[in-house]
Amino acid sequence: MNRLQAETSPYLRQHADNPVDWYAWGEEALTRARTEDKPILLSIGYSACHWCHVMAHESFEDPATADLMNRLFVNIKVDREERPDLDDIYMNAVQAMTGGGGWPMTVFLLPDGRPFYGGTYYPKTARYGMPSFQQVLNAVHNAYATRRAEMEEMAGKLTDALKRDSLGLGGFADNLTPDLLNGAAGKMLQNADTTHGGFGGAPKFPQPMNLEFLLRYWTRTRDQAALDHVLLTLRKMARGGIYDQIGGGFARYSVDAVWLVPHFEKMLYDNAQLSRLYLHAWQITGDPFFRRIAEEVYDYLLREMTSHEGGFYSATDADSEGEEGKFFVWTWNELEDLLGADADTAIEYWGVTSRGNFEGHNILFVPNDDAVIADRLNLTVDQLHTKLDAIKDKLFAARVQRIPPGLDDKIIAAWNGLALASLAEAARIFKRADYRTAAVRTADFLLEKLRKPDGRLYRTYKDGQPKGDGYLEDYAAVIDALIEVYQLTYSEKYFTAARELADHALAHFRADDGGFFDTSDEHESLIVRPRSLQDNAVPSGNALFARALIRLMAYTGHADYEEAARRTLNPLANAMREYPQAFGEGLNAIDALVSGLAEVAIVGDPQSAETAALIETVHAAYRPNLITALSPVDVEGDSVIPLLSYRTRKAGLSTVYVCRHFACQMPVTTPAELEKLL
């Protein structure tokens, strides 16, 4: 066992019995590299990464390769999910050097941490024009030993190019206009796949931030093409192999353009964002299909991805028993043996064939509309659904007996924030008491276990041990979640915690030229201070925080919140016009500024029928630019939540004030009056 046995990251611990003399990132490894004047081999990946496993089996478990690594390098292994700052810095370096990137990422550093060579996966033996990993190791060592000055110069230039202290994006003229949003939506739709949904071709990622933006765009403009594309995408995805037809939940992406063959790992962040998107689609359409998919995803997260303390786990692997997707696929004969007379229904519904659609097996998908399949089987649609429910139960019970994919059970603050925000909103919209209980439990877990005594956030938590400083995305996502939990419970403690975290982030992450760094000014010093502006698999921390600040402005009237959001978004306006698909969450934040937030203050007992009817009226429709606050009693003075200050009931009835920028309409007391104001 090497040093990684002492780590909490499941990914690092997967490498604890490698013959490689691995270090985790830290001063011990960096000091050794400087003392012995050895280059650093930095390997970055994550637990659900298929090709990370391949490279580990081929090279890191191979004694000869490990011996070469140990003699020539100081070897550091990093979990990209635990250290997104390191991942961002060195991924940008690899992309600059090679024009591409991905995981596993393999980067060679000078002893001071500056990169001079890098790539991604290297095979054990040379093939497809790629050198073997051992050839790379020897070549890099030779270059370091014989051409040191050249490597130093290369590392210096590359590091200078990575610095983001000043972005040079111009001033702060108000570029945040409806025209910007309209143009961005138009460009997105130009890249839309109008047959299969989504954007572009293979491989195809869900891009939930962009789909959410198109829903907001439709809400503001009623451009039917935007709504149609989102609904098409959501239907095609949920009917595809990217969706787990038996257990619920989405895989990370599809390797094809039709959503059929996924990369089978399931990530918390995808399911957090997609569940919220399906929830919003149901609010807009009332179509029970979208509600069913949303609830199946929530139920999957609560059943399989929740710790006994209430936090959400990070991911499940693509592989089981050393084979990609083995846990999720079926053969024709398996279905016949398990289902007997019901096998015909399953085979017809999920497009099963004797030859299969994935390496001799079948990824279940839904090739036809339910009405078409019901007609073929001489059933009504309701009868078909009843049979499918029983079939799914049988297949799920059989699948549980298989060896499951590996579980990455570390708890990440940002991803938990994304999941909690979705679950809390669903509890409110679906009126699900079980979702409410789970949401409150998760919120309390985050505040008790992932917040330091001084109020700062940790990044991760596992086996009772919190670890690492929180990044901007952690603060932004947790703030957004706490605002949603406040609107579910109307308990002031969640709002107060959200505002405290926002004030801390404003004080410690802010950049002089607008926006925010990914790391706080209290964070470990690295070769550059990372500053991510575009969305990746998760929303940009800058954009998500900007949207949270806009919401906090609506609650508090605190002008600095909105000013900070504008200074974050304005410099990016030109980039958003050119490349809107990289900035979906930023466009969502701009939509909130352009449309303006409706500030709804409610005074009344939340347990009373009349107050409940008012709350239901507020939340029944999809209104993304609306926030609510509630006091059970008249507020005769200032409130912890300024929107509630001096709000009183009218004629003793539950009363609602609808305001914008704290300028309010006359208060109303009935759902019909409230609907008109909204």
C-alpha positions in Angstrom: 0.0 0.0 0.0 1.3 3.5 -0.8 0.4 6.9 0.8 -3.0 7.1 -0.9 -4.4 4.6 1.6 -4.7 7.5 4.0 -6.9 9.6 1.7 -10.7 9.9 1.8 -11.2 10.2 -2.0 -12.4 6.9 -3.5 -10.5 7.7 -6.7 -7.2 8.1 -4.8 -7.9 5.0 -2.8 -8.5 3.0 -6.0 -4.7 3.5 -6.5 -3.6 2.8 -3.0 -2.2 -0.7 -3.8 -0.4 0.4 -7.0 3.3 -0.3 -7.0 3.7 3.4 -8.0 5.0 5.5 -5.1 2.0 7.9 -5.3 1.7 11.1 -3.3 -1.5 13.1 -2.9 -1.0 16.8 -3.8 0.7 18.5 -1.0 3.8 20.0 0.4 5.5 16.7 1.1 5.6 15.8 -2.6 6.5 19.3 -3.8 9.3 19.5 -1.3 10.7 16.1 -2.4 10.7 17.2 -6.0 12.6 20.4 -5.2 15.0 18.6 -2.9 15.8 15.9 -5.4 15.4 18.1 -8.4 13.0 15.6 -10.0 10.2 16.4 -12.4 6.7 15.8 -11.2 4.4 13.3 -12.9 0.8 14.6 -12.2 -2.0 12.2 -13.0 -5.6 13.6 -12.7 -8.8 11.6 -13.0 -12.0 10.7 -11.2 -13.5 7.5 -9.9 -16.2 7.0 -12.6 -13.7 7.6 -15.5 -13.5 4.5 -17.8 -10.2 5.4 -19.4 -8.7 6.2 -16.1 -9.3 2.6 -15.1 -7.8 1.4 -18.3 -4.6 3.4 -17.8 -4.4 2.2 -14.2 -4.7 -1.4 -15.2 -2.3 -1.2 -18.1 0.4 1.0 -16.5 0.0 1.9 -12.9 -0.5 -1.7 -11.8 2.4 -2.8 -14.0 5.6 -3.3 -11.9 8.0 -2.4 -14.7 6.2 0.8 -15.5 5.8 1.7 -11.9 9.6 1.2 -11.3 10.3 3.6 -14.2 7.9 6.2 -12.7 9.4 5.8 -9.2 13.0 6.2 -10.4 12.5 9.1 -12.7 9.6 11.2 -11.2 7.8 12.3 -8.1 4.4 10.9 -8.8 1.2 12.8 -7.7 -2.3 11.5 -8.1 -5.2 14.0 -7.9 -9.0 13.5 -7.8 -10.3 16.3 -10.2 -13.6 16.4 -8.3 -11.8 17.0 -5.0 -9.4 19.5 -6.5 -11.1 21.4 -9.4 -8.5 24.2 -9.0 -5.7 21.9 -10.0 -7.8 20.2 -12.7 -8.6 23.6 -14.2 -5.0 24.9 -14.2 -3.4 21.8 -15.7 -6.3 21.1 -18.1 -5.8 24.5 -19.6 -2.1 23.8 -19.9 -2.7 20.5 -21.7 -5.2 22.1 -24.0 -2.7 24.8 -24.8 0.0 22.3 -25.5 -2.0 19.7 -27.5 -5.2 21.4 -28.6 -7.4 18.9 -26.6 -7.9 17.5 -23.2 -9.6 14.9 -21.1 -9.2 12.3 -18.4 -7.0 10.7 -17.4 -4.8 13.7 -17.6 -1.1 13.2 -17.5 1.0 16.3 -17.0 4.8 16.7 -16.3 5.8 19.6 -14.1 9.0 21.3 -13.0 9.7 20.9 -9.3 8.0 24.3 -8.7 4.7 23.1 -10.3 4.9 24.7 -13.7 3.9 22.4 -16.5 6.2 21.7 -19.5 4.6 18.7 -21.2 1.3 16.8 -21.0 -1.4 14.8 -22.6 -4.2 12.5 -21.6 -4.4 8.7 -21.8 -1.2 6.9 -22.9 -1.4 3.2 -23.8 1.0 0.6 -22.4 2.1 -0.3 -25.9 2.5 2.1 -28.9 -0.5 2.0 -31.2 -2.7 4.1 -33.4 0.2 6.5 -33.8 0.4 7.0 -30.0 3.7 6.3 -28.2 3.7 3.9 -25.3 3.6 5.3 -21.8 7.1 4.1 -21.1 8.4 5.8 -24.2 6.8 9.0 -23.0 8.3 8.6 -19.5 11.8 8.1 -20.9 11.5 10.9 -23.5 10.3 13.4 -20.8 13.0 12.4 -18.4 15.6 12.8 -21.1 14.4 16.3 -22.1 14.4 17.4 -18.4 17.9 16.1 -18.0 19.5 17.3 -21.2 17.4 20.3 -22.3 16.5 21.9 -18.9 16.8 25.5 -20.1 14.4 24.8 -22.9 11.9 23.1 -20.5 12.2 26.1 -18.1 11.5 28.6 -20.9 8.5 26.6 -22.2 7.1 26.3 -18.6 7.5 30.0 -18.0 5.7 31.0 -21.2 2.9 28.5 -20.6 2.4 29.6 -17.0 2.2 33.3 -18.0 -0.4 32.4 -20.6 -2.5 30.6 -17.9 -2.7 33.6 -15.6 -6.2 35.1 -15.2 -5.6 37.9 -12.8 -6.8 40.4 -15.4 -9.1 39.2 -18.2 -8.7 42.2 -20.4 -12.4 42.0 -21.4 -13.1 45.7 -21.3 -15.1 48.0 -19.1 -18.5 47.7 -17.5 -20.8 49.3 -19.9 -24.3 47.9 -19.6 -24.3 45.2 -22.3 -27.0 43.1 -20.6 -30.0 43.6 -22.9 -32.9 41.6 -24.4 -31.1 41.7 -27.7 -28.2 39.8 -26.2 -30.5 37.1 -24.9 -32.5 36.9 -28.2 -29.3 36.6 -30.3 -28.0 33.9 -28.0 -31.2 31.9 -28.2 -31.1 32.2 -32.0 -27.6 30.9 -32.2 -28.3 28.0 -29.9 -31.3 27.0 -32.0 -29.2 27.1 -35.1 -27.1 24.3 -33.6 -30.1 22.3 -32.5 -30.6 18.7 -33.7 -34.3 19.0 -34.7 -34.6 15.3 -35.2 -33.1 13.8 -32.1 -32.9 16.8 -29.7 -29.9 18.3 -28.1 -27.2 20.2 -29.8 -24.7 19.1 -32.5 -23.7 15.5 -33.1 -21.9 12.7 -31.4 -20.8 12.5 -28.6 -23.9 14.3 -27.2 -24.2 15.8 -23.8 -27.4 17.0 -22.2 -26.4 20.6 -21.6 -29.1 21.4 -19.0 -28.0 25.0 -18.5 -28.7 25.8 -22.1 -32.0 24.0 -22.1 -33.0 25.9 -19.0 -32.1 29.1 -20.8 -34.3 28.2 -23.7 -37.2 27.7 -21.3 -36.6 31.1 -19.8 -36.3 32.6 -23.3 -39.7 31.0 -24.2 -41.2 32.4 -20.9 -40.1 36.0 -21.9 -40.8 35.9 -25.7 -43.2 33.0 -26.2 -41.0 31.8 -29.1 -42.5 28.4 -29.6 -39.4 27.0 -31.4 -37.4 27.3 -28.2 -40.0 25.4 -26.1 -40.5 22.8 -28.8 -36.8 22.0 -28.9 -36.5 21.7 -25.1 -39.5 19.3 -25.0 -38.2 17.3 -27.9 -34.8 16.9 -26.3 -36.3 15.9 -22.9 -38.5 13.3 -24.6 -35.7 11.8 -26.7 -33.3 11.6 -23.8 -35.8 10.0 -21.5 -36.7 7.4 -24.1 -33.0 6.7 -24.9 -30.4 4.5 -23.5 -28.8 7.5 -21.7 -31.7 7.1 -19.3 -31.8 4.1 -17.0 -35.2 2.7 -18.0 -35.3 0.4 -15.0 -33.7 2.3 -12.1 -34.1 5.9 -13.1 -31.3 8.5 -13.6 -29.2 9.7 -16.5 -25.8 8.7 -17.6 -23.2 11.4 -18.3 -23.5 11.5 -22.1 -24.3 9.5 -25.2 -21.5 8.3 -27.5 -23.9 8.7 -30.5 -26.2 11.4 -31.7 -29.4 9.6 -30.9 -29.0 9.2 -27.1 -28.8 5.3 -27.4 -25.4 4.2 -26.2 -24.3 6.0 -23.1 -21.0 6.2 -21.3 -22.6 4.4 -18.4 -21.4 6.4 -15.4 -24.0 8.4 -13.5 -23.0 11.7 -12.0 -24.9 13.5 -9.3 -24.5 16.9 -11.0 -26.2 15.7 -14.2 -29.2 14.2 -12.4 -29.5 17.2 -10.1 -29.8 19.6 -13.1 -31.9 17.3 -15.3 -34.4 16.5 -12.6 -35.0 20.2 -12.2 -35.4 20.6 -16.0 -38.0 17.9 -16.2 -39.8 19.5 -13.2 -40.0 22.8 -15.1 -41.2 21.0 -18.2 -44.0 19.6 -16.2 -44.9 23.0 -14.8 -45.1 24.4 -18.3 -47.0 21.5 -20.0 -48.8 19.5 -17.3 -47.7 16.4 -19.2 -47.4 13.5 -16.7 -44.5 12.1 -18.7 -42.2 14.9 -17.5 -43.4 14.5 -13.9 -42.8 10.7 -14.1 -39.2 11.2 -15.3 -38.5 13.8 -12.7 -39.8 11.7 -9.9 -37.9 8.6 -11.1 -34.7 10.6 -10.9 -35.4 12.0 -7.5 -36.4 8.5 -6.2 -33.2 7.1 -7.7 -31.1 9.8 -5.9 -32.9 9.2 -2.6 -32.7 5.4 -2.9 -29.1 4.9 -4.2 -27.2 8.1 -3.8 -28.0 9.4 -0.3 -25.8 8.8 2.8 -27.3 7.9 6.1 -26.4 11.4 7.2 -28.4 13.1 4.4 -25.7 14.1 1.9 -25.7 13.0 -1.7 -22.9 10.8 -3.1 -21.0 11.8 -6.2 -21.2 9.2 -8.8 -21.4 5.5 -9.9 -19.0 3.9 -12.2 -19.5 2.9 -15.8 -17.8 -0.4 -15.2 -18.8 -3.5 -13.2 -16.8 -6.7 -13.1 -14.3 -5.0 -15.4 -16.8 -4.5 -18.2 -18.4 -1.2 -19.2 -22.2 -1.2 -18.9 -22.5 -4.8 -17.7 -24.8 -3.9 -14.9 -27.3 -2.2 -17.1 -27.7 -4.3 -20.2 -29.8 -7.4 -21.0 -30.1 -10.2 -23.5 -33.3 -11.5 -25.1 -33.0 -14.8 -23.3 -32.6 -13.1 -19.9 -35.8 -11.2 -20.4 -37.7 -14.4 -21.4 -36.4 -16.3 -18.5 -37.2 -13.6 -16.0 -40.5 -12.4 -17.3 -42.2 -15.4 -18.9 -45.4 -14.3 -20.5 -44.6 -10.6 -20.0 -41.4 -10.9 -22.0 -43.1 -9.9 -25.2 -44.2 -6.7 -23.7 -40.7 -5.8 -22.5 -39.1 -6.8 -25.8 -41.5 -4.7 -27.8 -41.4 -1.7 -25.5 -37.7 -1.5 -25.1 -36.6 -2.4 -28.6 -34.9 -5.7 -27.6 -33.4 -7.9 -30.3 -31.6 -11.2 -30.3 -28.4 -9.7 -31.6 -28.5 -6.7 -29.3 -27.5 -3.1 -29.8 -24.4 -3.1 -27.6 -21.7 -5.8 -27.9 -24.3 -8.6 -28.1 -26.5 -7.2 -25.4 -29.4 -4.7 -25.3 -29.4 -1.3 -23.8 -33.0 -0.7 -23.1 -34.6 2.3 -24.9 -38.1 3.3 -26.1 -38.2 3.4 -29.9 -41.9 4.2 -30.3 -44.6 6.2 -28.6 -46.5 4.4 -25.9 -49.7 4.6 -27.9 -48.1 2.8 -30.9 -46.7 0.0 -28.6 -50.0 -0.3 -26.8 -51.8 -0.7 -30.1 -49.4 -3.4 -31.3 -49.9 -5.3 -28.1 -53.7 -4.9 -28.1 -53.6 -2.9 -24.9 -54.8 0.5 -23.8 -52.0 2.9 -22.8 -53.1 2.6 -19.1 -52.9 -1.2 -19.3 -49.5 -0.9 -20.9 -48.2 1.3 -18.1 -49.6 -1.1 -15.5 -47.8 -4.0 -17.0 -44.6 -2.0 -17.4 -44.7 -1.1 -13.7 -44.8 -4.8 -12.7 -42.1 -5.6 -15.3 -39.8 -2.9 -14.1 -40.1 -4.2 -10.5 -39.1 -7.7 -11.6 -36.2 -6.5 -13.6 -35.0 -4.1 -10.9 -35.1 -7.0 -8.4 -33.1 -9.2 -10.7 -30.6 -6.4 -11.4 -30.0 -5.9 -7.7 -28.5 -9.4 -7.6 -25.8 -8.4 -10.0 -22.5 -6.9 -8.9 -23.1 -3.2 -9.0 -20.8 -0.5 -10.4 -18.4 1.2 -8.0 -19.8 4.0 -5.9 -17.9 7.2 -5.3 -19.4 8.0 -1.9 -17.6 11.3 -1.2 -20.0 14.2 -0.7 -19.2 17.4 -2.7 -20.6 20.6 -1.5 -21.3 22.1 -5.0 -23.0 19.0 -6.4 -25.1 18.6 -3.2 -26.2 22.2 -3.6 -27.3 21.5 -7.2 -29.2 18.4 -6.0 -30.7 20.0 -3.0 -32.0 23.0 -5.0 -33.8 20.7 -7.4 -35.2 18.5 -4.6 -36.4 21.4 -2.5 -38.2 22.9 -5.5 -39.8 19.5 -6.4 -41.0 19.1 -2.8 -42.8 22.4 -3.1 -44.2 21.9 -6.6 -45.1 18.2 -6.3 -46.2 18.6 -2.6 -44.2 15.5 -1.7 -43.7 15.3 2.0 -40.9 12.7 1.6 -39.0 15.1 -0.7 -39.5 17.9 1.9 -38.1 15.8 4.7 -35.1 14.7 2.6 -34.5 18.3 1.5 -34.5 19.7 5.0 -32.2 16.8 6.1 -29.7 17.5 3.4 -29.7 21.3 4.1 -29.1 20.7 7.8 -26.3 18.2 6.9 -24.6 20.7 4.7 -24.8 23.5 7.3 -23.6 21.2 10.1 -21.0 19.0 8.4 -19.7 21.0 5.5 -19.4 24.4 7.1 -16.5 25.3 9.3 -16.8 27.0 12.7 -15.9 30.3 11.1 -18.7 30.0 8.5 -16.6 28.9 5.5 -17.4 25.9 3.5 -15.5 22.7 3.1 -15.3 21.1 -0.4 -15.9 17.4 0.4 -17.0 15.1 3.2 -16.5 11.3 3.6 -16.6 8.9 6.5 -17.2 11.7 9.0 -14.3 13.7 7.7 -14.7 17.1 5.9 -11.8 18.1 3.7 -10.5 21.0 1.6 -11.5 24.6 1.2 -14.7 25.3 -0.6 -14.5 26.8 -4.1 -16.7 29.5 -5.7 -18.9 26.8 -7.2 -19.5 25.3 -3.8 -20.6 28.6 -2.3 -22.8 29.5 -5.3 -24.6 26.1 -5.5 -25.1 25.9 -1.7 -26.5 29.5 -1.6 -28.9 28.7 -4.4 -30.0 25.6 -2.6 -30.5 27.4 0.7 -32.7 29.9 -1.0 -34.8 27.1 -2.4 -35.0 25.4 1.0 -36.0 28.8 2.6 -38.9 29.0 0.0 -39.9 25.5 0.9 -39.9 25.9 4.7 -39.8 29.7 5.3 -37.4 29.1 8.1 -35.2 32.2 8.4 -32.1 30.1 9.3 -31.7 29.0 5.7 -31.9 32.5 4.3 -29.5 33.8 6.9 -27.0 31.1 6.1 -27.3 31.8 2.4 -26.6 35.5 3.0 -23.7 34.8 5.3 -22.1 32.6 2.6 -22.7 35.2 -0.1 -21.1 37.9 2.0 -18.0 35.7 2.6 -17.7 34.9 -1.1 -17.9 38.6 -1.9 -15.2 39.4 0.5 -12.8 36.6 -0.4 -13.3 35.6 -4.0 -13.8 38.9 -5.8 -11.5 39.9 -8.7 -10.6 43.6 -9.2 -11.7 43.7 -12.8 -15.1 42.1 -12.2 -16.3 38.7 -11.3 -14.7 36.1 -9.1 -11.8 33.7 -8.8 -12.5 30.0 -8.3 -10.4 30.0 -5.1 -10.6 32.4 -2.1 -7.7 34.7 -1.1 -7.3 32.3 1.9 -6.6 29.3 -0.4 -3.3 27.5 -1.0 -1.0 29.5 -3.4 -0.7 27.8 -6.8 1.2 28.7 -10.0 -1.9 30.7 -11.1 -5.2 31.6 -9.4 -7.8 29.7 -11.4 -10.8 31.6 -12.8 -13.4 29.6 -14.8 -15.9 31.6 -16.8 -17.6 29.1 -19.0 -20.0 26.3 -18.0 -18.7 22.8 -18.1 -20.6 19.8 -16.8 -21.6 22.0 -13.9 -22.6 25.7 -14.2 -19.8 28.2 -14.0 -19.3 29.3 -10.4 -19.2 32.9 -11.6 -22.6 32.7 -13.4 -24.3 30.6 -10.7 -23.1 33.1 -8.0 -24.2 36.0 -10.1 -27.7 34.6 -10.3 -27.8 33.9 -6.6 -26.7 37.5 -5.9 -29.5 38.8 -8.1 -32.0 36.8 -6.0 -30.5 38.0 -2.7 -30.8 41.6 -4.0 -34.5 41.0 -4.5 -34.8 39.8 -0.9 -32.7 42.5 0.7 -32.5 45.6 -1.5 -28.7 45.4 -1.0 -27.3 47.2 -4.1 -23.9 45.6 -3.8 -25.3 42.2 -4.7 -26.7 43.4 -8.0 -23.7 45.5 -8.8 -21.4 42.5 -8.2 -23.6 40.4 -10.5 -23.5 43.0 -13.3 -19.7 43.4 -13.0 -19.4 39.6 -13.4 -21.7 39.3 -16.4 -21.1 42.5 -18.4 -17.5 41.8 -19.4 -18.6 38.4 -20.8 -21.4 39.9 -23.0 -19.4 39.7 -26.3 -18.2 36.1 -25.6 -21.9 35.2 -24.9 -23.0 36.6 -28.2 -20.4 34.6 -30.1 -20.5 31.3 -28.1 -23.8 31.2 -26.2 -23.6 27.4 -25.6 -20.6 27.9 -23.3 -22.5 30.4 -21.1 -26.0 29.0 -20.5 -25.9 29.7 -16.8 -24.6 33.3 -17.4 -27.5 33.8 -19.8 -29.9 32.6 -17.2 -28.5 35.2 -14.8 -28.8 37.9 -17.4 -32.4 36.8 -18.1 -33.2 37.5 -14.4 -31.7 41.0 -14.7 -33.5 41.8 -18.0 -36.8 40.4 -17.0 -36.6 41.6 -13.4 -37.6 39.5 -10.4 -41.1 39.4 -8.9 -40.7 39.8 -5.2 -43.6 38.1 -3.4 -44.1 38.7 0.3 -46.8 36.7 2.0 -48.2 37.3 5.5 -50.2 34.5 6.9 -50.2 31.2 8.7 -48.6 28.7 6.3 -50.7 25.9 7.8 -53.9 27.6 7.0 -55.9 26.7 3.8 -56.1 30.3 2.6 -52.3 30.9 2.9 -51.6 27.5 1.2 -53.9 28.5 -1.7 -51.9 31.7 -2.1 -48.6 29.8 -2.0 -49.9 27.3 -4.6 -50.9 30.1 -6.9 -47.4 31.6 -6.8 -45.7 28.3 -7.6 -48.1 26.5 -9.9 -46.7 28.0 -13.1 -43.1 28.1 -14.3 -41.9 31.5 -13.1 -38.1 31.4 -13.0 -37.8 35.1 -12.1 -39.7 35.1 -8.9 -38.8 34.8 -5.2 -41.0 34.4 -2.2 -40.8 35.3 1.5 -43.4 34.5 4.2 -44.1 35.7 7.7 -46.7 33.9 9.8 -47.4 37.1 11.7 -47.7 40.8 10.9 -44.3 42.5 10.7 -44.5 45.9 12.3 -40.9 46.9 11.8 -37.7 45.7 10.2 -37.3 42.0 9.4 -34.3 39.6 9.1 -35.5 39.3 5.5 -36.0 42.9 4.4 -38.7 42.0 1.8 -40.9 41.2 4.8 -40.3 44.5 6.7 -43.6 46.3 7.6 -45.8 43.7 5.9 -49.1 43.2 7.6 -52.3 41.4 6.9 -55.2 43.1 5.3 -58.5 42.9 7.2 -57.0 40.0 9.2 -56.7 37.9 6.0 -53.7 36.1 4.6 -52.1 38.8 2.4 -49.7 38.9 -0.5 -47.6 41.8 -1.7 -46.1 41.6 -5.2 -43.2 43.9 -5.7 -40.4 44.7 -8.1 -37.3 46.5 -6.7 -39.3 46.9 -3.5 -42.0 48.9 -5.3 -45.2 47.1 -4.6 -48.7 46.7 -6.0 -51.6 47.0 -3.7 -51.8 43.9 -1.4 -54.2 41.2 -2.3 -55.9 38.4 -0.4 -57.3 36.0 -3.0 -55.7 33.6 -5.5 -57.6 35.2 -8.4 -56.3 38.7 -7.5 -52.8 37.3 -7.0 -52.8 35.5 -10.4 -53.6 38.8 -12.1 -50.6 40.5 -10.5 -48.3 37.7 -11.4 
